[in-house]
């Protein structure tokens, strides 16, 4: 089996890391650049498994030697980046961001960052862009894989050598099926966790097993055939980078394209036109520094964005240039030295890694005790930042995220028998709580990403939505206690969704219910996280965007409508704070501060007999 240097694989590394960096910098044309991580997984699986199989078959495998190589490869550059983040964070991160930093640093250091981020956030969520170590999730997946893989491969080679390829294939198929099944139901789990990502690394492992008895060149078939396959692989990766975006259910089936593309390139690109392209010296150099580039580009992206330096092309290009410079310096000063045993003997390496790790841990623990260090900022900044926690205390208990809850288990808030029900997606949670705080008992019927509807709207991520809506409308139509239904949903900018809500309102009115439709909340364009925007110095006054109140009332006819636009805006300009606090706790959900204003207006108009 071949173990000579293959420059085309370094070129493939460049093809992996550059789209990741450009995607994170929001450069147009790279909306699917995140698939570069999948390419990295395949490369890693191929190279490491090749080494494992070679050493095990030749009787030279050593657990200590294997993990020493992994430490030399991964730890020094990672520790330098962690130290940089710890030094820069106090000057840049908001209290809510700083508060999370210690656990994220420790997660990265212990290679469990993927688990830390799975438990706390989504990769494509708005707050993902405020976490300078989010990218270390992939290191967690890889290192967890390399805890299991060497043991499993050794057992198979030792006792079932002829079945290595079949065993790896079975493991890859099981992981892939789990990925496809889990992605629509729990995307974060499928994205972050090893069991649903292992198939990508195992794809590279299968290539390594397949080529173990082949020639050193890795070439198979005629040059024309190999060129066709390699070009197809490059096209699959390119199409993923250009046509995928963050709205997709990923990884799932969609991850097949970059993974298969990577496999085709590794298998067939050598000594072809595609291989020659990948061997272009600038690409090979980027591939050589790709690990450092991957480590450095994301914290720099977060800090550039926090400082407002990514709002124009000059900032974006400066980020790319700075990342490349940092990666080059890291490769020359850190990676090349620590990988060389003559410059960094094992004892010196371990002492340096352990001492630096201890300093990183102690600093992280010190930061943890500062509880966000809010005294670094003005009180208004702290108040704006804290608004991301301005949510209903009943949200976890009463709001439905998945599955179907029987009507008798819908939450009742307040004291007494409710005569009002709030039927909504996640935009009605805080309003239900605020109504109850006004002394009016209310039934909360809210379901994430599931607006009230008479027609089918279920998505793969919310398969229970239609069933929930059927139970909700039957409950409200038949209830003798509930006389008023308040409808809330995220429909800003969508006349189709508005019409769907009006159809629901007509249905309930035909069943004798008083119905009040709540208009959309004012927000910033582009789903910008409002607490972060205001805390970073954004203007609280902003033009109203979305369906106008005039259009909503014109479509509603006799249906009662309450418009937050009229509560927070004047002459087309909205105040994005209510009583000194942001009106949204993220990019689009009403905060409790805003919900109390809306609930106060709703209470008044209900008592007056009309909300028109």
Secondary structure by P-SEA (a helix, b strand, c coil): ccccccaaaaaaaaaccaaaaaaaacccccccccaaaaaaaaaaaaaaaaaaaaaaaaccccaaaaaaaaaaaccaaaaaaaaaaaaaccccccaaaaaaaaaaaaaaaacaaaaaaaaccccccccccccccccaaaaaaaaaaaacaaaaaaaaaaccccaaaaaaaaaaaaaaaaaaaaccccccccccccccaaaaaaaaaaaaaaacccccccccccaaaaaaaaaaaaaaaaaaacccccccccccccaaaaaaaaaaaaacccccaaaaaaacaaaaaaaaaaaaaaacaaaaaaaaaaacccccaaaaaaaaaaaaaaaaaaaacccccccccccccaaaaaaaaaaaaaaaaaaaaaaaaaccccccccaaaaaaaacccccccccccccccccccccccccccccccccbbbbccccaaaaaaaaaaacbbbbbbccccccccccccccccccaaaaaaaaaaaaaaccccccbbbbbccccccaaaaaaaaaaaaaaaaaccbbbbbcccccccccccaaaaaaaccccccccccccaaaaaaaaccbbbbbccccccccccccccccccccccccccccaaaaaaaaaaaaaaaaacccc
